[in-house]
């Protein structure tokens, strides 16, 4: 069974950091396009960060550029999202998503039609 298992959410104060992990179960993430998304209460889901299959580059939402970093750890079959200098606007449920790389046809990784999603840990930034 193919699953994405996320960890690392929680409650932090503004300015602090969190690291989310997305582990692949039943498949190798190295062969998949991976993206992180988030959804805040009352808002639409938005792309946070992802890998572009065509050239391996990374994309970030403007709101997180310079603060968040996505990375792969193929040894542990995990994709990480390091989140620094968190603020209240980062409060949301965060999801990782995967798609076989061969099916990643869109120009931007934010637009890939991901077909496997994690359970979505809550990240709350509050003083």
One Martini backbone bead per residue (centre of mass of N, CA, C, O) as a GRO file, in nm:
protein
  127
    1UNK     BB    1   0.095   0.038   0.024
    2UNK     BB    2   0.053   0.371  -0.052
    3UNK     BB    3   0.228   0.615   0.155
    4UNK     BB    4   0.208   0.914   0.354
    5UNK     BB    5   0.417   1.015   0.631
    6UNK     BB    6   0.373   1.253   0.875
    7UNK     BB    7   0.581   1.497   1.055
    8UNK     BB    8   0.624   1.788   1.294
    9UNK     BB    9   0.408   1.916   1.416
   10UNK     BB   10   0.271   2.221   1.589
   11UNK     BB   11   0.353   2.444   1.856
   12UNK     BB   12   0.453   2.785   1.806
   13UNK     BB   13   0.636   3.065   1.803
   14UNK     BB   14   0.719   3.340   1.688
   15UNK     BB   15   1.031   3.272   1.509
   16UNK     BB   16   1.025   2.986   1.490
   17UNK     BB   17   1.082   2.633   1.435
   18UNK     BB   18   1.020   2.375   1.182
   19UNK     BB   19   1.001   2.017   1.092
   20UNK     BB   20   0.898   1.843   0.817
   21UNK     BB   21   0.792   1.505   0.741
   22UNK     BB   22   0.803   1.278   0.449
   23UNK     BB   23   0.713   0.944   0.423
   24UNK     BB   24   0.761   0.657   0.245
   25UNK     BB   25   0.517   0.391   0.182
   26UNK     BB   26   0.580   0.152  -0.070
   27UNK     BB   27   0.785   0.377  -0.184
   28UNK     BB   28   1.000   0.578  -0.384
   29UNK     BB   29   1.058   0.915  -0.374
   30UNK     BB   30   1.282   0.949  -0.598
   31UNK     BB   31   1.037   0.879  -0.830
   32UNK     BB   32   0.900   1.147  -0.727
   33UNK     BB   33   0.687   1.394  -0.704
   34UNK     BB   34   0.714   1.668  -0.462
   35UNK     BB   35   0.485   1.831  -0.231
   36UNK     BB   36   0.385   2.126  -0.053
   37UNK     BB   37   0.096   2.198   0.143
   38UNK     BB   38  -0.172   2.433   0.244
   39UNK     BB   39  -0.443   2.489   0.500
   40UNK     BB   40  -0.643   2.733   0.601
   41UNK     BB   41  -0.888   2.865   0.755
   42UNK     BB   42  -1.099   2.965   0.493
   43UNK     BB   43  -0.894   2.849   0.281
   44UNK     BB   44  -0.713   2.770   0.029
   45UNK     BB   45  -0.512   2.573  -0.114
   46UNK     BB   46  -0.148   2.584  -0.107
   47UNK     BB   47   0.154   2.621  -0.233
   48UNK     BB   48   0.484   2.595  -0.097
   49UNK     BB   49   0.657   2.335  -0.209
   50UNK     BB   50   0.877   2.206  -0.480
   51UNK     BB   51   0.964   1.979  -0.737
   52UNK     BB   52   1.114   1.986  -1.046
   53UNK     BB   53   1.153   1.739  -1.271
   54UNK     BB   54   1.308   1.855  -1.518
   55UNK     BB   55   1.554   2.011  -1.311
   56UNK     BB   56   1.527   2.004  -0.981
   57UNK     BB   57   1.392   2.236  -0.895
   58UNK     BB   58   1.260   2.491  -0.681
   59UNK     BB   59   0.956   2.592  -0.526
   60UNK     BB   60   0.804   2.898  -0.393
   61UNK     BB   61   0.628   3.074  -0.207
   62UNK     BB   62   0.644   3.402  -0.144
   63UNK     BB   63   0.577   3.375   0.173
   64UNK     BB   64   0.851   3.159   0.210
   65UNK     BB   65   1.080   3.293   0.105
   66UNK     BB   66   1.377   3.244   0.297
   67UNK     BB   67   1.238   3.028   0.522
   68UNK     BB   68   1.207   2.784   0.339
   69UNK     BB   69   1.300   2.422   0.300
   70UNK     BB   70   1.354   2.178   0.061
   71UNK     BB   71   1.415   1.817   0.092
   72UNK     BB   72   1.611   1.526   0.038
   73UNK     BB   73   1.616   1.177   0.179
   74UNK     BB   74   1.697   0.885   0.038
   75UNK     BB   75   1.792   0.707   0.277
   76UNK     BB   76   1.489   0.763   0.427
   77UNK     BB   77   1.251   0.833   0.240
   78UNK     BB   78   1.253   1.166   0.254
   79UNK     BB   79   1.076   1.477   0.298
   80UNK     BB   80   1.160   1.810   0.371
   81UNK     BB   81   1.043   2.094   0.588
   82UNK     BB   82   1.193   2.388   0.654
   83UNK     BB   83   1.083   2.617   0.917
   84UNK     BB   84   1.134   2.961   0.942
   85UNK     BB   85   1.021   3.227   1.085
   86UNK     BB   86   0.750   3.204   1.206
   87UNK     BB   87   0.403   3.283   1.153
   88UNK     BB   88   0.066   3.317   1.170
   89UNK     BB   89   0.033   3.267   0.850
   90UNK     BB   90   0.140   2.955   0.884
   91UNK     BB   91  -0.118   2.860   0.977
   92UNK     BB   92  -0.179   2.507   0.922
   93UNK     BB   93  -0.235   2.250   0.708
   94UNK     BB   94   0.002   2.004   0.614
   95UNK     BB   95   0.094   1.872   0.289
   96UNK     BB   96   0.191   1.594   0.122
   97UNK     BB   97   0.285   1.510  -0.222
   98UNK     BB   98   0.244   1.262  -0.492
   99UNK     BB   99   0.413   1.173  -0.812
  100UNK     BB  100   0.494   1.030  -1.073
  101UNK     BB  101   0.732   1.162  -1.269
  102UNK     BB  102   0.605   1.076  -1.551
  103UNK     BB  103   0.329   1.256  -1.471
  104UNK     BB  104   0.488   1.530  -1.479
  105UNK     BB  105   0.365   1.777  -1.713
  106UNK     BB  106   0.381   2.032  -1.594
  107UNK     BB  107   0.559   2.316  -1.559
  108UNK     BB  108   0.462   2.323  -1.260
  109UNK     BB  109   0.468   2.171  -0.952
  110UNK     BB  110   0.204   2.301  -0.844
  111UNK     BB  111   0.031   2.156  -1.100
  112UNK     BB  112   0.039   1.890  -1.027
  113UNK     BB  113  -0.134   1.567  -1.020
  114UNK     BB  114  -0.163   1.465  -0.739
  115UNK     BB  115  -0.233   1.120  -0.585
  116UNK     BB  116  -0.076   1.155  -0.308
  117UNK     BB  117  -0.154   1.192   0.045
  118UNK     BB  118  -0.129   1.317   0.335
  119UNK     BB  119  -0.270   1.385   0.660
  120UNK     BB  120  -0.197   1.652   0.799
  121UNK     BB  121  -0.035   1.853   0.987
  122UNK     BB  122  -0.036   2.076   1.241
  123UNK     BB  123   0.029   2.433   1.229
  124UNK     BB  124   0.106   2.653   1.507
  125UNK     BB  125   0.121   3.015   1.540
  126UNK     BB  126   0.172   3.130   1.877
  127UNK     BB  127   0.168   3.343   2.180
   0.00000   0.00000   0.00000
